[in-house]
Amino acid sequence: MKKRISLIVVFVLVASIFVSCTTSQVIIKRPFAASVSFPASGTYKVLGRVEYAPSQNTAGYLDFLSYAKTIYPETDDVVNILVDSEETYVINPMMPGSTTNLVSADYLMSGIAIQYLP
């Protein structure tokens, strides 16, 4: 009888360890890049701030400028550009050494749309 009870207790302990060790996600948000300059000379008009959440395939300046032109059709340039990243990791504690895998990386680009005046 004692062996049976101790076997059940050991089984419950082992099962609780496996259930408690599940994968979890960690999201890290951080600045990725910045170009915070305005044109040195010339006359320009500030149109407004533009925020763009591109996919990984379209995270470039020309796509950002095209997006800004959909909001402000008279946009000639986008300046003061900030790029923030949000990376999602999965942590698996079941593996020896607690492995971490990158699941996705999202970017948010923001800048100021301007129009050059003649």
MOPAC internal coordinates of N, CA, C and O (Angstrom, degrees):
PM7 1SCF
backbone

  N    0.0000 0     0.00 0     0.00 0    0    0    0
  C    1.4475 1     0.00 0     0.00 0    1    0    0
  C    1.5366 1   111.14 1     0.00 0    2    1    0
  O    1.2310 1   120.71 1   138.98 1    3    2    1
  N    1.3492 1   116.25 1   -41.02 1    3    2    1
  C    1.4511 1   119.74 1   179.78 1    5    3    2
  C    1.5246 1   111.08 1   -64.26 1    6    5    3
  O    1.2310 1   120.83 1   141.66 1    7    6    5
  N    1.3254 1   116.01 1   -38.34 1    7    6    5
  C    1.4592 1   119.32 1   179.75 1    9    7    6
  C    1.5222 1   111.08 1   -64.19 1   10    9    7
  O    1.2310 1   120.83 1   140.62 1   11   10    9
  N    1.3030 1   116.01 1   -39.38 1   11   10    9
  C    1.4613 1   120.34 1  -179.11 1   13   11   10
  C    1.5249 1   110.79 1   -66.53 1   14   13   11
  O    1.2310 1   119.84 1   136.62 1   15   14   13
  N    1.3157 1   117.92 1   -43.38 1   15   14   13
  C    1.4630 1   122.07 1   179.73 1   17   15   14
  C    1.5311 1   110.01 1   -66.30 1   18   17   15
  O    1.2310 1   120.43 1   136.41 1   19   18   17
  N    1.3254 1   116.78 1   -43.59 1   19   18   17
  C    1.4607 1   119.12 1   179.47 1   21   19   18
  C    1.5340 1   111.04 1   -66.26 1   22   21   19
  O    1.2310 1   119.97 1   144.78 1   23   22   21
  N    1.3238 1   117.67 1   -35.22 1   23   22   21
  C    1.4562 1   121.15 1   176.26 1   25   23   22
  C    1.5298 1   111.09 1   -64.89 1   26   25   23
  O    1.2310 1   120.17 1   139.37 1   27   26   25
  N    1.3074 1   117.27 1   -40.63 1   27   26   25
  C    1.4684 1   121.84 1   177.74 1   29   27   26
  C    1.5288 1   110.07 1   -65.72 1   30   29   27
  O    1.2310 1   120.03 1   137.59 1   31   30   29
  N    1.3197 1   117.55 1   -42.41 1   31   30   29
  C    1.4613 1   121.82 1   179.40 1   33   31   30
  C    1.5248 1   110.19 1   -62.90 1   34   33   31
  O    1.2310 1   120.09 1   135.93 1   35   34   33
  N    1.3276 1   117.44 1   -44.07 1   35   34   33
  C    1.4630 1   121.10 1   178.56 1   37   35   34
  C    1.5278 1   109.94 1   -63.32 1   38   37   35
  O    1.2310 1   120.09 1   137.36 1   39   38   37
  N    1.3109 1   117.43 1   -42.64 1   39   38   37
  C    1.4544 1   121.42 1   179.17 1   41   39   38
  C    1.5340 1   110.95 1   -61.63 1   42   41   39
  O    1.2310 1   119.96 1   136.11 1   43   42   41
  N    1.3335 1   117.69 1   -43.89 1   43   42   41
  C    1.4582 1   121.72 1   179.30 1   45   43   42
  C    1.5241 1   110.52 1   -64.48 1   46   45   43
  O    1.2310 1   119.71 1   139.55 1   47   46   45
  N    1.3230 1   118.17 1   -40.45 1   47   46   45
  C    1.4626 1   121.11 1   178.25 1   49   47   46
  C    1.5303 1   111.88 1   -64.03 1   50   49   47
  O    1.2310 1   120.64 1   134.85 1   51   50   49
  N    1.3223 1   116.39 1   -45.15 1   51   50   49
  C    1.4649 1   119.93 1   179.07 1   53   51   50
  C    1.5256 1   110.37 1   -64.34 1   54   53   51
  O    1.2310 1   119.92 1   137.71 1   55   54   53
  N    1.3145 1   117.75 1   -42.29 1   55   54   53
  C    1.4663 1   121.29 1   179.02 1   57   55   54
  C    1.5237 1   110.88 1   -63.60 1   58   57   55
  O    1.2310 1   119.99 1   140.34 1   59   58   57
  N    1.3360 1   117.62 1   -39.66 1   59   58   57
  C    1.4679 1   119.61 1   179.67 1   61   59   58
  C    1.5257 1   111.42 1   -67.78 1   62   61   59
  O    1.2310 1   119.90 1   147.45 1   63   62   61
  N    1.3312 1   117.80 1   -32.55 1   63   62   61
  C    1.4674 1   120.36 1   176.43 1   65   63   62
  C    1.5181 1   110.25 1   -65.88 1   66   65   63
  O    1.2310 1   119.74 1   135.51 1   67   66   65
  N    1.3362 1   118.10 1   -44.49 1   67   66   65
  C    1.4634 1   120.58 1   179.40 1   69   67   66
  C    1.5228 1   112.33 1   -65.91 1   70   69   67
  O    1.2310 1   120.07 1   144.32 1   71   70   69
  N    1.3259 1   117.47 1   -35.68 1   71   70   69
  C    1.4597 1   120.41 1  -179.84 1   73   71   70
  C    1.5205 1   110.51 1   -71.91 1   74   73   71
  O    1.2310 1   119.81 1   143.55 1   75   74   73
  N    1.3221 1   117.98 1   -36.45 1   75   74   73
  C    1.4621 1   120.57 1  -177.40 1   77   75   74
  C    1.5230 1   112.28 1   -74.85 1   78   77   75
  O    1.2310 1   119.03 1   158.09 1   79   78   77
  N    1.3158 1   119.45 1   -21.91 1   79   78   77
  C    1.4708 1   122.96 1  -179.44 1   81   79   78
  C    1.5194 1   109.77 1   -93.39 1   82   81   79
  O    1.2310 1   120.88 1  -100.63 1   83   82   81
  N    1.3138 1   115.92 1    79.37 1   83   82   81
  C    1.4582 1   119.78 1   179.06 1   85   83   82
  C    1.5165 1   109.09 1  -108.68 1   86   85   83
  O    1.2310 1   120.69 1   -15.29 1   87   86   85
  N    1.3201 1   116.29 1   164.71 1   87   86   85
  C    1.4570 1   120.19 1   178.14 1   89   87   86
  C    1.5246 1   109.42 1   -74.46 1   90   89   87
  O    1.2310 1   120.74 1   -29.01 1   91   90   89
  N    1.3063 1   116.19 1   150.99 1   91   90   89
  C    1.4566 1   121.06 1   177.28 1   93   91   90
  C    1.5157 1   108.82 1  -136.68 1   94   93   91
  O    1.2310 1   121.17 1   -21.00 1   95   94   93
  N    1.3324 1   115.37 1   159.00 1   95   94   93
  C    1.4567 1   120.90 1  -179.45 1   97   95   94
  C    1.5191 1   109.82 1  -108.21 1   98   97   95
  O    1.2310 1   121.06 1   -37.30 1   99   98   97
  N    1.3124 1   115.57 1   142.70 1   99   98   97
  C    1.4542 1   122.48 1   175.76 1  101   99   98
  C    1.5196 1   107.05 1  -124.70 1  102  101   99
  O    1.2310 1   120.45 1   -50.58 1  103  102  101
  N    1.3299 1   116.75 1   129.42 1  103  102  101
  C    1.4563 1   121.81 1   178.69 1  105  103  102
  C    1.5230 1   107.94 1  -111.67 1  106  105  103
  O    1.2310 1   120.94 1   -53.86 1  107  106  105
  N    1.3281 1   115.81 1   126.14 1  107  106  105
  C    1.4586 1   121.43 1  -179.39 1  109  107  106
  C    1.5208 1   108.23 1  -115.93 1  110  109  107
  O    1.2310 1   120.91 1   -58.43 1  111  110  109
  N    1.3321 1   115.87 1   121.57 1  111  110  109
  C    1.4636 1   121.38 1   176.66 1  113  111  110
  C    1.5172 1   107.61 1  -109.49 1  114  113  111
  O    1.2310 1   120.88 1   -49.06 1  115  114  113
  N    1.3364 1   115.93 1   130.94 1  115  114  113
  C    1.4587 1   119.17 1  -179.67 1  117  115  114
  C    1.5189 1   110.06 1  -156.96 1  118  117  115
  O    1.2310 1   120.86 1   -22.68 1  119  118  117
  N    1.3328 1   115.96 1   157.32 1  119  118  117
  C    1.4635 1   119.13 1   173.74 1  121  119  118
  C    1.5209 1   109.55 1   -64.34 1  122  121  119
  O    1.2310 1   120.70 1   -39.34 1  123  122  121
  N    1.3115 1   116.27 1   140.66 1  123  122  121
  C    1.4561 1   120.54 1  -177.69 1  125  123  122
  C    1.5195 1   111.29 1  -108.11 1  126  125  123
  O    1.2310 1   120.35 1   132.92 1  127  126  125
  N    1.3296 1   116.93 1   -47.08 1  127  126  125
  C    1.4642 1   121.13 1  -179.53 1  129  127  126
  C    1.5210 1   108.59 1  -158.31 1  130  129  127
  O    1.2310 1   120.92 1   -19.51 1  131  130  129
  N    1.3392 1   115.85 1   160.49 1  131  130  129
  C    1.4592 1   120.24 1   179.17 1  133  131  130
  C    1.5206 1   110.31 1  -151.73 1  134  133  131
  O    1.2310 1   121.21 1   -37.83 1  135  134  133
  N    1.3138 1   115.29 1   142.17 1  135  134  133
  C    1.4571 1   122.57 1   170.88 1  137  135  134
  C    1.5208 1   104.89 1  -137.16 1  138  137  135
  O    1.2310 1   120.24 1   -85.78 1  139  138  137
  N    1.3216 1   117.14 1    94.22 1  139  138  137
  C    1.4568 1   121.14 1  -166.96 1  141  139  138
  C    1.5272 1   113.39 1  -105.98 1  142  141  139
  O    1.2310 1   120.07 1  -144.30 1  143  142  141
  N    1.3154 1   117.47 1    35.70 1  143  142  141
  C    1.4599 1   120.44 1  -179.64 1  145  143  142
  C    1.5271 1   111.36 1  -102.86 1  146  145  143
  O    1.2310 1   121.56 1   -27.58 1  147  146  145
  N    1.3151 1   114.61 1   152.42 1  147  146  145
  C    1.4593 1   121.74 1   172.69 1  149  147  146
  C    1.5262 1   107.46 1  -106.50 1  150  149  147
  O    1.2310 1   119.44 1   -18.78 1  151  150  149
  N    1.3379 1   118.67 1   161.22 1  151  150  149
  C    1.4715 1   119.53 1   176.59 1  153  151  150
  C    1.5298 1   110.48 1   -57.63 1  154  153  151
  O    1.2310 1   120.85 1   -42.29 1  155  154  153
  N    1.3242 1   115.98 1   137.71 1  155  154  153
  C    1.4667 1   120.83 1  -175.50 1  157  155  154
  C    1.5181 1   112.14 1   -68.98 1  158  157  155
  O    1.2310 1   120.23 1   139.17 1  159  158  157
  N    1.2955 1   117.16 1   -40.83 1  159  158  157
  C    1.4602 1   118.96 1  -177.23 1  161  159  158
  C    1.5149 1   109.24 1  -136.30 1  162  161  159
  O    1.2310 1   121.04 1   -12.02 1  163  162  161
  N    1.3002 1   115.62 1   167.98 1  163  162  161
  C    1.4565 1   119.91 1   179.52 1  165  163  162
  C    1.5180 1   110.76 1   104.23 1  166  165  163
  O    1.2310 1   121.65 1   -11.35 1  167  166  165
  N    1.2938 1   114.44 1   168.65 1  167  166  165
  C    1.4512 1   120.23 1  -179.33 1  169  167  166
  C    1.5230 1   108.25 1  -108.75 1  170  169  167
  O    1.2310 1   121.17 1   -48.88 1  171  170  169
  N    1.2843 1   115.37 1   131.12 1  171  170  169
  C    1.4586 1   119.82 1   179.26 1  173  171  170
  C    1.5204 1   109.42 1  -145.53 1  174  173  171
  O    1.2310 1   121.55 1   -18.61 1  175  174  173
  N    1.3171 1   114.64 1   161.39 1  175  174  173
  C    1.4537 1   121.98 1  -179.39 1  177  175  174
  C    1.5250 1   107.58 1  -118.06 1  178  177  175
  O    1.2310 1   120.41 1   -50.98 1  179  178  177
  N    1.3187 1   116.82 1   129.02 1  179  178  177
  C    1.4635 1   121.58 1   177.87 1  181  179  178
  C    1.5245 1   107.98 1   -79.41 1  182  181  179
  O    1.2310 1   120.84 1   -56.65 1  183  182  181
  N    1.3362 1   116.01 1   123.35 1  183  182  181
  C    1.4689 1   120.50 1  -178.15 1  185  183  182
  C    1.5246 1   111.84 1   -92.94 1  186  185  183
  O    1.2310 1   120.24 1   143.01 1  187  186  185
  N    1.3159 1   117.15 1   -36.99 1  187  186  185
  C    1.4632 1   119.58 1   178.40 1  189  187  186
  C    1.5151 1   111.89 1   151.78 1  190  189  187
  O    1.2310 1   121.20 1    -8.96 1  191  190  189
  N    1.3208 1   115.30 1   171.04 1  191  190  189
  C    1.4650 1   121.75 1  -179.61 1  193  191  190
  C    1.5199 1   109.48 1   -81.23 1  194  193  191
  O    1.2310 1   121.22 1   -37.71 1  195  194  193
  N    1.3352 1   115.27 1   142.29 1  195  194  193
  C    1.4537 1   122.58 1   179.49 1  197  195  194
  C    1.5201 1   107.94 1  -125.84 1  198  197  195
  O    1.2310 1   120.45 1   -47.65 1  199  198  197
  N    1.3313 1   116.74 1   132.35 1  199  198  197
  C    1.4656 1   121.77 1   174.89 1  201  199  198
  C    1.5214 1   108.64 1  -118.53 1  202  201  199
  O    1.2310 1   121.07 1   -44.69 1  203  202  201
  N    1.3113 1   115.56 1   135.31 1  203  202  201
  C    1.4636 1   121.93 1  -173.70 1  205  203  202
  C    1.5175 1   108.14 1  -136.83 1  206  205  203
  O    1.2310 1   120.53 1   -52.69 1  207  206  205
  N    1.3248 1   116.59 1   127.31 1  207  206  205
  C    1.4634 1   122.02 1   177.33 1  209  207  206
  C    1.5270 1   107.91 1  -109.31 1  210  209  207
  O    1.2310 1   120.30 1   -90.66 1  211  210  209
  N    1.3240 1   117.03 1    89.34 1  211  210  209
  C    1.4663 1   119.94 1  -175.64 1  213  211  210
  C    1.5216 1   111.82 1   -80.76 1  214  213  211
  O    1.2310 1   121.74 1   -18.14 1  215  214  213
  N    1.3278 1   114.27 1   161.86 1  215  214  213
  C    1.4595 1   118.04 1   167.85 1  217  215  214
  C    1.5178 1   107.26 1   -79.51 1  218  217  215
  O    1.2310 1   119.66 1    -8.05 1  219  218  217
  N    1.3012 1   118.26 1   171.95 1  219  218  217
  C    1.4579 1   120.37 1  -177.82 1  221  219  218
  C    1.5202 1   111.87 1   -65.77 1  222  221  219
  O    1.2310 1   120.01 1   158.33 1  223  222  221
  N    1.3175 1   117.59 1   -21.67 1  223  222  221
  C    1.4603 1   120.55 1  -179.41 1  225  223  222
  C    1.5266 1   112.71 1   -83.34 1  226  225  223
  O    1.2310 1   120.06 1   161.82 1  227  226  225
  N    1.3418 1   117.49 1   -18.18 1  227  226  225
  C    1.4580 1   120.40 1  -175.16 1  229  227  226
  C    1.5244 1   111.68 1  -121.78 1  230  229  227
  O    1.2310 1   119.70 1  -144.50 1  231  230  229
  N    1.3113 1   118.19 1    35.50 1  231  230  229
  C    1.4665 1   121.36 1  -177.33 1  233  231  230
  C    1.5152 1   110.77 1   -94.76 1  234  233  231
  O    1.2310 1   120.17 1  -123.53 1  235  234  233
  N    1.3336 1   117.28 1    56.47 1  235  234  233
  C    1.4566 1   120.97 1  -179.54 1  237  235  234
  C    1.5193 1   111.87 1  -127.00 1  238  237  235
  O    1.2310 1   121.36 1   -12.40 1  239  238  237
  N    1.3289 1   115.01 1   167.60 1  239  238  237
  C    1.4593 1   120.71 1  -177.40 1  241  239  238
  C    1.5292 1   112.04 1   -62.90 1  242  241  239
  O    1.2310 1   119.80 1   137.18 1  243  242  241
  N    1.3306 1   118.00 1   -42.82 1  243  242  241
  C    1.4674 1   120.24 1  -176.42 1  245  243  242
  C    1.5237 1   111.38 1   -64.51 1  246  245  243
  O    1.2310 1   120.18 1   142.33 1  247  246  245
  N    1.3211 1   117.25 1   -37.67 1  247  246  245
  C    1.4699 1   119.76 1   176.47 1  249  247  246
  C    1.5214 1   111.00 1   -68.58 1  250  249  247
  O    1.2310 1   120.86 1   143.09 1  251  250  249
  N    1.3321 1   115.97 1   -36.91 1  251  250  249
  C    1.4601 1   120.73 1   176.87 1  253  251  250
  C    1.5290 1   110.57 1   -64.70 1  254  253  251
  O    1.2310 1   120.19 1   137.85 1  255  254  253
  N    1.3299 1   117.25 1   -42.15 1  255  254  253
  C    1.4586 1   121.68 1   177.96 1  257  255  254
  C    1.5308 1   110.97 1   -64.24 1  258  257  255
  O    1.2310 1   120.23 1   138.17 1  259  258  257
  N    1.3192 1   117.17 1   -41.83 1  259  258  257
  C    1.4742 1   120.56 1   177.37 1  261  259  258
  C    1.5184 1   111.21 1   -61.67 1  262  261  259
  O    1.2310 1   120.79 1   139.69 1  263  262  261
  N    1.3378 1   116.10 1   -40.31 1  263  262  261
  C    1.4653 1   119.90 1   178.09 1  265  263  262
  C    1.5280 1   110.49 1   -65.65 1  266  265  263
  O    1.2310 1   120.45 1   138.89 1  267  266  265
  N    1.3347 1   116.75 1   -41.11 1  267  266  265
  C    1.4689 1   120.43 1   178.96 1  269  267  266
  C    1.5232 1   110.58 1   -62.28 1  270  269  267
  O    1.2310 1   120.11 1   144.96 1  271  270  269
  N    1.3366 1   117.39 1   -35.04 1  271  270  269
  C    1.4692 1   120.70 1   179.43 1  273  271  270
  C    1.5234 1   111.91 1   -69.50 1  274  273  271
  O    1.2310 1   119.52 1   156.94 1  275  274  273
  N    1.3320 1   118.53 1   -23.06 1  275  274  273
  C    1.4662 1   119.86 1   175.01 1  277  275  274
  C    1.5260 1   110.88 1   -72.81 1  278  277  275
  O    1.2310 1   120.36 1   150.57 1  279  278  277
  N    1.3331 1   116.91 1   -29.43 1  279  278  277
  C    1.4645 1   120.38 1   179.10 1  281  279  278
  C    1.5252 1   110.73 1   -85.77 1  282  281  279
  O    1.2310 1   120.88 1   132.05 1  283  282  281
  N    1.3274 1   115.92 1   -47.95 1  283  282  281
  C    1.4669 1   122.66 1   178.07 1  285  283  282
  C    1.5253 1   107.21 1  -120.73 1  286  285  283
  O    1.2310 1   119.25 1   -82.47 1  287  286  285
  N    1.3343 1   119.04 1    97.53 1  287  286  285
  C    1.4706 1   121.15 1  -175.11 1  289  287  286
  C    1.5331 1   114.18 1   -59.29 1  290  289  287
  O    1.2310 1   119.35 1   155.66 1  291  290  289
  N    1.3204 1   118.84 1   -24.34 1  291  290  289
  C    1.4658 1   121.14 1  -178.24 1  293  291  290
  C    1.5308 1   112.65 1   -89.09 1  294  293  291
  O    1.2310 1   119.34 1  -167.40 1  295  294  293
  N    1.3233 1   118.87 1    12.60 1  295  294  293
  C    1.4604 1   122.74 1  -179.46 1  297  295  294
  C    1.5268 1   111.23 1   -65.13 1  298  297  295
  O    1.2310 1   121.06 1   -50.76 1  299  298  297
  N    1.3314 1   115.59 1   129.24 1  299  298  297
  C    1.4603 1   121.45 1   174.35 1  301  299  298
  C    1.5317 1   111.91 1  -105.19 1  302  301  299
  O    1.2310 1   120.64 1   152.93 1  303  302  301
  N    1.3160 1   116.38 1   -27.07 1  303  302  301
  C    1.4639 1   120.16 1  -175.44 1  305  303  302
  C    1.5277 1   108.81 1  -156.66 1  306  305  303
  O    1.2310 1   121.06 1   -23.76 1  307  306  305
  N    1.3384 1   115.58 1   156.24 1  307  306  305
  C    1.4587 1   121.76 1   172.25 1  309  307  306
  C    1.5151 1   106.50 1  -120.32 1  310  309  307
  O    1.2310 1   120.54 1   -56.08 1  311  310  309
  N    1.3308 1   116.57 1   123.92 1  311  310  309
  C    1.4589 1   121.80 1  -177.03 1  313  311  310
  C    1.5250 1   109.47 1  -122.95 1  314  313  311
  O    1.2310 1   120.88 1    -6.38 1  315  314  313
  N    1.3211 1   115.92 1   173.62 1  315  314  313
  C    1.4601 1   122.47 1   178.81 1  317  315  314
  C    1.5369 1   110.12 1    55.93 1  318  317  315
  O    1.2310 1   120.77 1  -128.17 1  319  318  317
  N    1.3179 1   116.13 1    51.83 1  319  318  317
  C    1.4640 1   122.23 1  -173.35 1  321  319  318
  C    1.5223 1   110.58 1   -85.45 1  322  321  319
  O    1.2310 1   121.02 1   -49.37 1  323  322  321
  N    1.3215 1   115.66 1   130.63 1  323  322  321
  C    1.4634 1   123.23 1   174.07 1  325  323  322
  C    1.5172 1   108.05 1  -119.74 1  326  325  323
  O    1.2310 1   120.52 1   -41.98 1  327  326  325
  N    1.3160 1   116.60 1   138.02 1  327  326  325
  C    1.4630 1   121.54 1   177.39 1  329  327  326
  C    1.5245 1   107.49 1  -123.92 1  330  329  327
  O    1.2310 1   120.66 1   -59.57 1  331  330  329
  N    1.3188 1   116.35 1   120.43 1  331  330  329
  C    1.4604 1   122.45 1   176.53 1  333  331  330
  C    1.5158 1   108.45 1  -110.06 1  334  333  331
  O    1.2310 1   120.77 1   -32.52 1  335  334  333
  N    1.3295 1   116.13 1   147.48 1  335  334  333
  C    1.4620 1   119.69 1   178.51 1  337  335  334
  C    1.5215 1   109.97 1  -120.11 1  338  337  335
  O    1.2310 1   121.60 1   -29.47 1  339  338  337
  N    1.3082 1   114.54 1   150.53 1  339  338  337
  C    1.4644 1   122.20 1   174.94 1  341  339  338
  C    1.5238 1   106.46 1  -129.67 1  342  341  339
  O    1.2310 1   120.64 1   -67.90 1  343  342  341
  N    1.3233 1   116.37 1   112.10 1  343  342  341
  C    1.4588 1   121.79 1  -177.22 1  345  343  342
  C    1.5220 1   109.28 1  -109.55 1  346  345  343
  O    1.2310 1   120.88 1   -45.99 1  347  346  345
  N    1.3258 1   115.93 1   134.01 1  347  346  345
  C    1.4527 1   121.75 1   179.29 1  349  347  346
  C    1.5205 1   108.53 1  -110.67 1  350  349  347
  O    1.2310 1   121.14 1   -55.28 1  351  350  349
  N    1.3199 1   115.42 1   124.72 1  351  350  349
  C    1.4606 1   122.56 1   179.78 1  353  351  350
  C    1.5183 1   109.61 1  -115.88 1  354  353  351
  O    1.2310 1   120.63 1   -31.46 1  355  354  353
  N    1.3360 1   116.41 1   148.54 1  355  354  353
  C    1.4510 1   122.31 1   173.18 1  357  355  354
  C    1.5193 1   107.43 1  -111.00 1  358  357  355
  O    1.2310 1   120.81 1   -52.29 1  359  358  357
  N    1.3225 1   116.07 1   127.71 1  359  358  357
  C    1.4571 1   121.53 1   178.99 1  361  359  358
  C    1.5218 1   107.91 1  -106.63 1  362  361  359
  O    1.2310 1   120.87 1   -54.21 1  363  362  361
  N    1.3214 1   115.94 1   125.79 1  363  362  361
  C    1.4590 1   121.67 1   179.85 1  365  363  362
  C    1.5271 1   108.98 1  -113.36 1  366  365  363
  O    1.2310 1   119.81 1   -79.80 1  367  366  365
  N    1.3421 1   117.98 1   100.20 1  367  366  365
  C    1.4625 1   120.14 1  -176.94 1  369  367  366
  C    1.5248 1   113.99 1   -76.00 1  370  369  367
  O    1.2310 1   119.91 1   172.44 1  371  370  369
  N    1.3241 1   117.78 1    -7.56 1  371  370  369
  C    1.4640 1   120.02 1  -178.53 1  373  371  370
  C    1.5285 1   111.67 1   -72.16 1  374  373  371
  O    1.2310 1   120.35 1   151.50 1  375  374  373
  N    1.3169 1   116.94 1   -28.50 1  375  374  373
  C    1.4518 1   120.65 1  -179.40 1  377  375  374
  C    1.5212 1   110.05 1   -78.68 1  378  377  375
  O    1.2310 1   119.92 1   -30.01 1  379  378  377
  N    1.3186 1   117.75 1   149.99 1  379  378  377
  C    1.4637 1   118.95 1   175.48 1  381  379  378
  C    1.5249 1   110.54 1   -63.04 1  382  381  379
  O    1.2310 1   120.24 1   -51.12 1  383  382  381
  N    1.2958 1   117.14 1   128.88 1  383  382  381
  C    1.4503 1   120.89 1  -179.80 1  385  383  382
  C    1.5145 1   113.27 1    89.88 1  386  385  383
  O    1.2310 1   119.22 1  -178.35 1  387  386  385
  N    1.3127 1   119.10 1     1.65 1  387  386  385
  C    1.4586 1   123.31 1   177.22 1  389  387  386
  C    1.5246 1   111.58 1    52.20 1  390  389  387
  O    1.2310 1   120.49 1   -99.15 1  391  390  389
  N    1.3298 1   116.66 1    80.85 1  391  390  389
  C    1.4631 1   121.62 1  -176.11 1  393  391  390
  C    1.5295 1   111.45 1   -70.37 1  394  393  391
  O    1.2310 1   120.91 1   -31.76 1  395  394  393
  N    1.3245 1   115.87 1   148.24 1  395  394  393
  C    1.4602 1   123.59 1   178.66 1  397  395  394
  C    1.5224 1   108.21 1  -126.10 1  398  397  395
  O    1.2310 1   120.50 1   -50.96 1  399  398  397
  N    1.3343 1   116.64 1   129.04 1  399  398  397
  C    1.4585 1   121.86 1  -179.32 1  401  399  398
  C    1.5211 1   110.06 1  -124.03 1  402  401  399
  O    1.2310 1   120.19 1   -44.02 1  403  402  401
  N    1.3356 1   117.23 1   135.98 1  403  402  401
  C    1.4603 1   122.35 1   175.49 1  405  403  402
  C    1.5216 1   108.52 1   -77.14 1  406  405  403
  O    1.2310 1   120.61 1   -55.24 1  407  406  405
  N    1.3261 1   116.44 1   124.76 1  407  406  405
  C    1.4612 1   121.75 1  -178.66 1  409  407  406
  C    1.5199 1   110.68 1   -95.73 1  410  409  407
  O    1.2310 1   120.38 1   131.41 1  411  410  409
  N    1.3405 1   116.89 1   -48.59 1  411  410  409
  C    1.4630 1   120.05 1  -178.87 1  413  411  410
  C    1.5229 1   110.13 1  -153.45 1  414  413  411
  O    1.2310 1   121.37 1   -22.49 1  415  414  413
  N    1.3105 1   114.99 1   157.51 1  415  414  413
  C    1.4667 1   122.14 1   175.18 1  417  415  414
  C    1.5200 1   107.64 1  -135.55 1  418  417  415
  O    1.2310 1   120.53 1   -59.31 1  419  418  417
  N    1.3183 1   116.60 1   120.69 1  419  418  417
  C    1.4548 1   122.34 1   179.30 1  421  419  418
  C    1.5241 1   108.53 1  -113.19 1  422  421  419
  O    1.2310 1   120.88 1   -31.71 1  423  422  421
  N    1.3262 1   115.91 1   148.29 1  423  422  421
  C    1.4486 1   121.44 1  -178.50 1  425  423  422
  C    1.5171 1   110.01 1  -122.19 1  426  425  423
  O    1.2310 1   120.53 1   -32.21 1  427  426  425
  N    1.3241 1   116.60 1   147.79 1  427  426  425
  C    1.4580 1   123.19 1   173.51 1  429  427  426
  C    1.5148 1   107.25 1  -128.28 1  430  429  427
  O    1.2310 1   120.70 1   -62.86 1  431  430  429
  N    1.3283 1   116.27 1   117.14 1  431  430  429
  C    1.4584 1   121.82 1   178.99 1  433  431  430
  C    1.5171 1   107.77 1  -103.21 1  434  433  431
  O    1.2310 1   120.57 1   -43.97 1  435  434  433
  N    1.3413 1   116.51 1   136.03 1  435  434  433
  C    1.4516 1   120.38 1   174.51 1  437  435  434
  C    1.5198 1   108.70 1  -137.99 1  438  437  435
  O    1.2310 1   121.07 1   -32.58 1  439  438  437
  N    1.3117 1   115.57 1   147.42 1  439  438  437
  C    1.4455 1   121.06 1  -178.54 1  441  439  438
  C    1.5199 1   110.42 1  -165.08 1  442  441  439
  O    1.2310 1   120.98 1     0.85 1  443  442  441
  N    1.3257 1   115.72 1  -179.15 1  443  442  441
  C    1.4436 1   121.91 1  -178.73 1  445  443  442
  C    1.5252 1   108.72 1  -112.90 1  446  445  443
  O    1.2310 1   121.16 1   -56.75 1  447  446  445
  N    1.3252 1   115.39 1   123.25 1  447  446  445
  C    1.4634 1   121.15 1   178.69 1  449  447  446
  C    1.5328 1   108.69 1   -82.20 1  450  449  447
  O    1.2310 1   121.25 1   -47.51 1  451  450  449
  N    1.3301 1   115.21 1   132.49 1  451  450  449
  C    1.4644 1   119.63 1   177.96 1  453  451  450
  C    1.5261 1   110.62 1  -129.57 1  454  453  451
  O    1.2310 1   121.96 1   -22.26 1  455  454  453
  N    1.3343 1   113.85 1   157.74 1  455  454  453
  C    1.4678 1   121.38 1   175.82 1  457  455  454
  C    1.5378 1   106.88 1  -122.56 1  458  457  455
  O    1.2310 1   120.86 1   -51.35 1  459  458  457
  N    1.3278 1   115.96 1   128.65 1  459  458  457
  C    1.4656 1   120.41 1   177.99 1  461  459  458
  C    1.5252 1   108.17 1   -78.98 1  462  461  459
  O    1.2310 1   120.85 1   -45.86 1  463  462  461
  N    1.3218 1   115.97 1   134.14 1  463  462  461
  C    1.4575 1   121.68 1   179.10 1  465  463  462
  C    1.5175 1   109.81 1  -100.22 1  466  465  463
  O    1.2310 1   120.33 1   -35.80 1  467  466  465
  N    1.3446 1   116.97 1   144.20 1  467  466  465
  C    1.4665 1   119.51 1  -179.53 1  469  467  466
  C    1.5118 1   112.45 1   -70.94 1  470  469  467
  O    1.2310 1   120.10 1   180.00 1  471  470  469

